[in-house]
Amino acid sequence: QSDIAPLIERHEYIVGVSRVALEAMAMKKSVILFGNEGALGRLTDENLEAAASSNFTCRGYKKNVSDEFLLSEIQKAFTTDEKKKRKNRFISSYYNITNIFR
């Protein structure tokens, strides 16, 4: 499927890297960075610079690629408080559709 916007729209949390992560951020969704080349987990202020430096591919973070890490990050995402949700909205203000395609 080439148009993933309808799929992203239906969910609050998106697991992916690269273009999927960018499209999810542009749609103001919370992102869990996890892919074949590496993983950083939930996108936060603390890992935003590392994520951006790899164009959100997570290359170089292969040690985090495990079922246990992904499950842990998903569990954390579902216990996120409102303050963390505001941070995700702040992050999405930098990586919105207008900024991505400039």
Buried (B, 14 or more C-beta within 10 A) or exposed (E): EEEBEEEBEEEEBBBBBBEBBBBBBBBBBBBBBBBEBBBBBBBBEEBBEBBEEBEBBBBEBEEBBEEEBBEBBBEEBEEBEEEBEEBBEEBBEEBBEEEEEE
